[in-house]
Amino acid sequence: MTGPNPTGEPASAPAVLQVLPALQVGGVERGTVEIAQAIVEAGWRAVVASSGGPLVAGIEHVGAEHVVLPLDSKNPLTMWRNAGRLHRLIRERNIAIVHARSRAPAWSARYAARRGGARFVTTFHGFYSARTALKRRYNAVMARGERVIAVSRFIADHVAEVYGVPRSRLRTVPRGIDPDVFDPARVSAGRVRRLREAWLAGGVGAVVMLPGRLSRWKGHATAVAAMARLGRPDARCLFVGANEGEGGYGAVVRKAIDDAGLAGRVRFVGVCDDMPAAYLLADVVLVASTEPESFGRVAVEAQAMGRPLVAAEHGSTRETVVHGETGWLVPAGDVGAHARAISEALDLPPGRRRDMAEAAMRHVRARFTLEAMRRETLAVYRELLGDAPR
């Protein structure tokens, strides 16, 4: 039965409902907006259900519909009620595919999709802790999609091994960046100069940059130790991102900076609203994560901007970085290896630096673009619509 369709699109056009807890600012949420836009541009109807947030405006801007539901709740009664709410939404909007991007909404969405005759897709954006049998069961809903999308081969292997998802149901769709945004040719010298004056008081010298929120696993402590080992007083290290820390970790890192005699040479500069310009300010970009990245955007963005990259060799960086061609891969947590790679990157001859930058940009444009992510996600939807329902 076809019900109301506030988007104004033809009711015969396939409709995809994406569900997630909220539309805050983050990678999962940005991806939801990007796929909603792709759905609309394909001539389909796009609906997103969440508890709301700043990116609701982005959903509506691309021509999709947003429906407010308390999908951020893990209360079992609320989740049960959400199943009924989503079932009604599926019937009213004639939804063909339900795409769940998080666990609590996925439980409600799976039941609603089965009851409403819609196809069910999930995306594994990363790892989920599973210390108890109950938690493992809670996580397992993300493995129940008729198609399970993984954001990297690393995550696909994890899903197959831990949750027993057969390869026939797994699809790897890497996250993508917009090459028109992350393009050195489109960033003016004035944008870079503004950041240099704000962060370095207009000073000169080599810049090592670690973008990422202040969290233990992001490797800030490794970066501090590597800068101390580097022994180059001309080099500065900038930590770009939210710097409030977690559980006093910020104080730990600041003490390490002071103890190493690096005060003034290692700085927290806070959140940046112009990351393309920030990357161009850097002579070396560092991804020092001590735990594997599911899909590290920083590694891809830095390469797209042609910056020399030093990254810990585990998780998705083995897919996104070509050692010796587009950057350096070093053992996670190995301070000496990080310091040696940073030094080698800083000492690159101009010709070699140019060749590496061009190789990195080609690598990203061939494999990790927003357009590729959108195209491959829509291919999963089309594949389901062409199959007989399970």
Solvent accessible surface area in square Angstrom, and as a share of the most:
residue,aa,sasa,rsa
1,M,167,0.75
2,T,74,0.43
3,G,23,0.22
4,P,86,0.54
5,N,37,0.19
6,P,88,0.55
7,T,40,0.23
8,G,68,0.66
9,E,60,0.27
10,P,84,0.53
11,A,40,0.31
12,S,106,0.68
13,A,13,0.10
14,P,45,0.28
15,A,0,0.00
16,V,1,0.00
17,L,0,0.00
18,Q,1,0.00
19,V,0,0.00
20,L,1,0.00
21,P,41,0.26
22,A,16,0.12
23,L,0,0.00
24,Q,92,0.41
25,V,108,0.62
26,G,21,0.20
27,G,19,0.19
28,V,37,0.21
29,E,31,0.14
30,R,90,0.33
31,G,6,0.06
32,T,0,0.00
33,V,22,0.13
34,E,31,0.14
35,I,2,0.01
36,A,0,0.00
37,Q,63,0.28
38,A,4,0.03
39,I,0,0.00
40,V,35,0.20
41,E,106,0.47
42,A,38,0.29
43,G,42,0.41
44,W,24,0.08
45,R,3,0.01
46,A,2,0.01
47,V,2,0.01
48,V,0,0.00
49,A,0,0.00
50,S,0,0.00
51,S,37,0.24
52,G,11,0.11
53,G,31,0.30
54,P,82,0.51
55,L,37,0.18
56,V,29,0.17
57,A,69,0.53
58,G,22,0.21
59,I,0,0.00
60,E,100,0.45
61,H,161,0.72
62,V,25,0.15
63,G,41,0.40
64,A,8,0.06
65,E,24,0.11
66,H,25,0.11
67,V,30,0.17
68,V,104,0.60
69,L,21,0.11
70,P,49,0.31
71,L,1,0.00
72,D,79,0.41
73,S,28,0.18
74,K,132,0.56
75,N,79,0.41
76,P,108,0.68
77,L,98,0.49
78,T,30,0.17
79,M,27,0.12
80,W,160,0.56
81,R,133,0.49
82,N,1,0.01
83,A,3,0.02
84,G,18,0.17
85,R,72,0.26
86,L,1,0.00
87,H,19,0.09
88,R,135,0.49
89,L,9,0.05
90,I,4,0.02
91,R,106,0.39
92,E,66,0.29
93,R,27,0.10
94,N,61,0.31
95,I,9,0.05
96,A,29,0.23
97,I,0,0.00
98,V,1,0.00
99,H,1,0.00
100,A,0,0.00
101,R,16,0.06
102,S,28,0.18
103,R,43,0.16
104,A,7,0.05
105,P,1,0.01
106,A,0,0.00
107,W,60,0.21
108,S,2,0.02
109,A,0,0.00
110,R,55,0.20
111,Y,91,0.35
112,A,0,0.00
113,A,1,0.00
114,R,170,0.62
115,R,139,0.51
116,G,28,0.27
117,G,66,0.63
118,A,8,0.07
119,R,18,0.07
120,F,7,0.03
121,V,0,0.00
122,T,0,0.00
123,T,5,0.03
124,F,0,0.00
125,H,25,0.11
126,G,12,0.11
127,F,86,0.36
128,Y,41,0.16
129,S,59,0.38
130,A,33,0.26
131,R,209,0.76
132,T,76,0.44
133,A,70,0.54
134,L,143,0.71
135,K,68,0.29
136,R,117,0.43
137,R,144,0.53
138,Y,41,0.16
139,N,0,0.00
140,A,20,0.15
141,V,0,0.00
142,M,0,0.00
143,A,8,0.06
144,R,91,0.33
145,G,0,0.00
146,E,19,0.08
147,R,29,0.11
148,V,0,0.00
149,I,6,0.03
150,A,0,0.00
151,V,5,0.03
152,S,1,0.01
153,R,122,0.45
154,F,51,0.21
155,I,0,0.00
156,A,3,0.03
157,D,72,0.38
158,H,33,0.15
159,V,0,0.00
160,A,22,0.17
161,E,149,0.67
162,V,80,0.46
163,Y,42,0.16
164,G,55,0.53
165,V,3,0.02
166,P,64,0.40
167,R,137,0.50
168,S,79,0.51
169,R,47,0.17
170,L,13,0.06
171,R,63,0.23
172,T,51,0.30
173,V,8,0.04
174,P,28,0.18
175,R,37,0.13
176,G,2,0.02
177,I,4,0.02
178,D,46,0.24
179,P,27,0.17
180,D,79,0.41
181,V,77,0.44
182,F,25,0.10
183,D,23,0.12
184,P,37,0.23
185,A,96,0.75
186,R,147,0.54
187,V,16,0.09
188,S,59,0.38
189,A,76,0.59
190,G,29,0.28
191,R,82,0.30
192,V,27,0.15
193,R,134,0.49
194,R,118,0.43
195,L,6,0.03
196,R,63,0.23
197,E,101,0.45
198,A,68,0.53
199,W,20,0.07
200,L,23,0.11
201,A,94,0.73
202,G,36,0.35
203,G,32,0.31
204,V,138,0.79
205,G,31,0.30
206,A,16,0.13
207,V,1,0.00
208,V,0,0.00
209,M,0,0.00
210,L,3,0.01
211,P,11,0.07
212,G,18,0.18
213,R,131,0.48
214,L,8,0.04
215,S,4,0.02
216,R,125,0.46
217,W,60,0.21
218,K,30,0.13
219,G,1,0.01
220,H,1,0.01
221,A,47,0.36
222,T,13,0.08
223,A,0,0.00
224,V,3,0.02
225,A,40,0.31
226,A,0,0.00
227,M,1,0.00
228,A,49,0.38
229,R,153,0.56
230,L,21,0.10
231,G,59,0.56
232,R,57,0.21
233,P,101,0.64
234,D,67,0.34
235,A,0,0.00
236,R,74,0.27
237,C,0,0.00
238,L,1,0.00
239,F,4,0.02
240,V,3,0.02
241,G,14,0.14
242,A,34,0.26
243,N,48,0.25
244,E,139,0.62
245,G,19,0.18
246,E,81,0.36
247,G,81,0.78
248,G,47,0.45
249,Y,8,0.03
250,G,4,0.04
251,A,68,0.53
252,V,76,0.44
253,V,0,0.00
254,R,98,0.36
255,K,127,0.54
256,A,34,0.27
257,I,9,0.05
258,D,90,0.47
259,D,100,0.52
260,A,43,0.33
261,G,58,0.55
262,L,3,0.02
263,A,73,0.57
264,G,52,0.50
265,R,51,0.19
266,V,7,0.04
267,R,91,0.33
268,F,37,0.15
269,V,26,0.15
270,G,14,0.13
271,V,119,0.68
272,C,18,0.11
273,D,133,0.69
274,D,15,0.08
275,M,40,0.18
276,P,10,0.07
277,A,0,0.00
278,A,0,0.00
279,Y,1,0.00
280,L,38,0.19
281,L,4,0.02
282,A,1,0.01
283,D,44,0.23
284,V,0,0.00
285,V,0,0.00
286,L,1,0.00
287,V,11,0.06
288,A,0,0.00
289,S,2,0.01
290,T,60,0.35
291,E,98,0.44
292,P,53,0.33
293,E,15,0.07
294,S,21,0.13
295,F,10,0.04
296,G,7,0.07
297,R,34,0.13
298,V,34,0.19
299,A,0,0.00
300,V,0,0.00
301,E,20,0.09
302,A,0,0.00
303,Q,0,0.00
304,A,5,0.04
305,M,1,0.00
306,G,3,0.03
307,R,51,0.19
308,P,4,0.02
309,L,0,0.00
310,V,0,0.00
311,A,0,0.00
312,A,1,0.01
313,E,72,0.32
314,H,25,0.11
315,G,4,0.04
316,S,1,0.00
317,T,1,0.01
318,R,148,0.54
319,E,18,0.08
320,T,2,0.01
321,V,5,0.03
322,V,52,0.30
323,H,107,0.48
324,G,34,0.32
325,E,101,0.45
326,T,3,0.02
327,G,0,0.00
328,W,18,0.06
329,L,21,0.10
330,V,10,0.06
331,P,76,0.48
332,A,42,0.33
333,G,37,0.36
334,D,54,0.28
335,V,33,0.19
336,G,7,0.07
337,A,10,0.08
338,H,0,0.00
339,A,5,0.04
340,R,159,0.58
341,A,6,0.05
342,I,0,0.00
343,S,33,0.21
344,E,99,0.44
345,A,0,0.00
346,L,24,0.12
347,D,89,0.46
348,L,22,0.11
349,P,83,0.52
350,P,109,0.68
351,G,28,0.27
352,R,97,0.35
353,R,57,0.21
354,R,140,0.51
355,D,76,0.39
356,M,4,0.02
357,A,18,0.14
358,E,74,0.33
359,A,22,0.17
360,A,1,0.01
361,M,47,0.21
362,R,153,0.56
363,H,25,0.11
364,V,0,0.00
365,R,111,0.40
366,A,83,0.65
367,R,96,0.35
368,F,4,0.02
369,T,16,0.10
370,L,31,0.16
371,E,96,0.43
372,A,12,0.09
373,M,15,0.07
374,R,30,0.11
375,R,133,0.49
376,E,59,0.27
377,T,5,0.03
378,L,16,0.08
379,A,52,0.41
380,V,6,0.03
381,Y,0,0.00
382,R,121,0.44
383,E,57,0.26
384,L,0,0.00
385,L,68,0.34
386,G,69,0.66
387,D,57,0.30
388,A,85,0.66
389,P,102,0.64
390,R,204,0.74
